[in-house]
Amino acid sequence: RFSFPGRDGVAAVSVAGDWNAWVASPLVLGEDGVWAVEVPVAEGEHMYKYVLNGNDWVVNEDEPVSLDAAGNINNARSAVAPPAGGESDKVDRSGSFPSLEMAQDGGTANGGAGDQGEA
């Protein structure tokens, strides 16, 4: 689950990342004023950014960040398979995805944020 807090002047929020060649997926504004979306991703380290109003690429300062190989600052998460038969202290349940969990561990630079990685 990706989420971004509502802001004045923001009419649309999307998330884009290395799991889909940095193609933006729209978030939906909830009644609580938070934009959110569930996005399935493959297991591994992932970098991403939020796209505000279709053209402003930003990181969420409340989530871990990491530099890619080009020096761009991105948000970063690790997607891990859910533990078999139990809970794990390393899995952040607020970042769950269908069949995968996203642990917000800060990630590491794994390169390839593309041209859109620049904020």
Backbone hydrogen bonds in HBPLUS format (Angstrom, degrees):
<---DONOR---> <-ACCEPTOR-->    atom                        ^
c    i                          cat <-CA-CA->   ^        H-A-AA   ^      H-
h    n   atom  resd res      DA  || num        DHA   H-A  angle D-A-AA Bond
n    s   type  num  typ     dist DA aas  dist angle  dist       angle   num
A0002-PHE N   A0037-VAL O   2.85 MM  35  5.45 168.7  1.86 166.9 168.5     1
A0037-VAL N   A0002-PHE O   2.96 MM  35  5.45 144.0  2.09 151.8 158.8     2
A0004-PHE N   A0035-TRP O   2.82 MM  31  5.07 150.7  1.90 140.8 147.5     3
A0035-TRP N   A0004-PHE O   2.83 MM  31  5.07 159.9  1.87 165.1 158.3     4
A0006-GLY N   A0033-GLY O   2.91 MM  27  5.32 125.1  2.22 147.6 159.7     5
A0010-VAL N   A0007-ARG O   3.27 MM   3  5.61 159.1  2.31 130.5 129.4     6
A0053-ASN N   A0012-ALA O   2.76 MM  41  4.76 167.5  1.78 147.5 146.8     7
A0027-LEU N   A0013-VAL O   2.76 MM  14  5.56 168.2  1.77 155.1 150.9     8
A0014-SER N   A0051-VAL O   2.91 MM  37  4.96 144.6  2.04 134.8 145.7     9
A0051-VAL N   A0014-SER O   2.78 MM  37  4.96 160.5  1.81 133.5 138.3    10
A0015-VAL N   A0025-SER O   2.84 MM  10  5.25 149.8  1.93 138.1 145.2    11
A0025-SER N   A0015-VAL O   2.77 MM  10  5.25 159.2  1.81 140.6 145.6    12
A0016-ALA N   A0049-LYS O   2.94 MM  33  5.60 164.5  1.96 165.4 170.2    13
A0049-LYS N   A0016-ALA O   2.87 MM  33  5.60 154.2  1.94 161.2 169.9    14
A0020-ASN N   A0017-GLY O   3.34 MM   3  6.14 167.4  2.36 119.2 122.2    15
A0022-TRP N   A0017-GLY O   2.77 MM   5  4.45 151.8  1.85 152.7 144.4    16
A0018-ASP N   A0047-MET O   3.02 MM  29  5.83 154.1  2.09 160.9 165.4    17
A0028-VAL N   A0036-ALA O   2.88 MM   8  5.36 172.0  1.89 141.5 140.9    18
A0036-ALA N   A0028-VAL O   2.95 MM   8  5.36 150.4  2.04 130.8 138.2    19
A0030-GLY N   A0034-VAL O   2.93 MM   4  5.46 167.7  1.95 137.9 142.1    20
A0033-GLY N   A0030-GLY O   2.95 MM   3  5.42 162.8  1.98 118.1 120.7    21
A0044-GLY N   A0079-ALA O   2.83 MM  35  5.06 160.3  1.86 134.4 139.4    22
A0079-ALA N   A0044-GLY O   2.73 MM  35  5.06 174.8  1.74 146.4 146.2    23
A0046-HIS N   A0077-ARG O   2.74 MM  31  5.39 157.1  1.79 172.3 174.6    24
A0077-ARG N   A0046-HIS O   2.93 MM  31  5.39 157.6  1.98 154.3 161.2    25
A0048-TYR N   A0075-ASN O   2.96 MM  27  5.25 152.8  2.03 139.2 143.6    26
A0075-ASN N   A0048-TYR O   2.88 MM  27  5.25 151.6  1.96 175.8 167.0    27
A0050-TYR N   A0058-VAL O   2.85 MM   8  5.31 163.8  1.88 170.4 167.9    28
A0058-VAL N   A0050-TYR O   2.80 MM   8  5.31 165.7  1.82 158.3 163.2    29
A0052-LEU N   A0056-ASP O   2.85 MM   4  4.94 171.5  1.85 137.7 138.6    30
A0055-ASN N   A0052-LEU O   3.21 MM   3  6.12 155.4  2.28 132.4 130.5    31
A0056-ASP N   A0052-LEU O   3.07 MM   4  4.94 164.1  2.10 146.4 148.2    32
A0063-GLU N   A0060-ASN O   2.99 MM   3  5.61 165.0  2.01 125.2 127.2    33
A0076-ALA N   A0064-PRO O   3.00 MM  12  5.71 148.3  2.10 130.9 133.6    34
A0066-SER N   A0074-ASN O   2.76 MM   8  5.49 149.3  1.86 156.4 165.2    35
A0074-ASN N   A0066-SER O   2.91 MM   8  5.49 165.0  1.94 156.9 161.6    36
A0068-ASP N   A0072-ASN O   2.96 MM   4  5.47 150.5  2.05 146.3 155.6    37
A0071-GLY N   A0068-ASP O   2.96 MM   3  5.28 162.1  1.99 114.0 119.6    38
A0078-SER N   A0103-ALA O   2.92 MM  25  5.11 174.2  1.92 153.1 155.0    39
A0103-ALA N   A0078-SER O   2.56 MM  25  5.11 156.2  1.62 168.5 165.3    40
A0080-VAL N   A0101-GLU O   2.64 MM  21  5.23 151.2  1.72 151.9 161.3    41
A0101-GLU N   A0080-VAL O   2.81 MM  21  5.23 154.6  1.87 149.4 158.1    42
A0091-VAL N   A0088-SER O   3.33 MM   3  5.56 169.0  2.34 109.1 112.3    43
A0095-GLY N   A0092-ASP O   3.02 MM   3  5.71 164.6  2.05 121.3 126.3    44
A0102-MET N   A0095-GLY O   3.07 MM   7  4.91 132.2  2.30 115.3 128.6    45
A0097-PHE N   A0100-LEU O   2.82 MM   3  5.01 154.9  1.89 156.5 153.0    46
A0100-LEU N   A0097-PHE O   3.19 MM   3  5.01 152.3  2.27 106.9 114.9    47
A0105-ASP N   A0103-ALA O   3.07 MM   2  5.70 122.2  2.42 107.6  91.6    48
A0117-GLY N   A0114-GLY O   3.13 MM   3  5.62 164.0  2.15 114.3 119.4    49
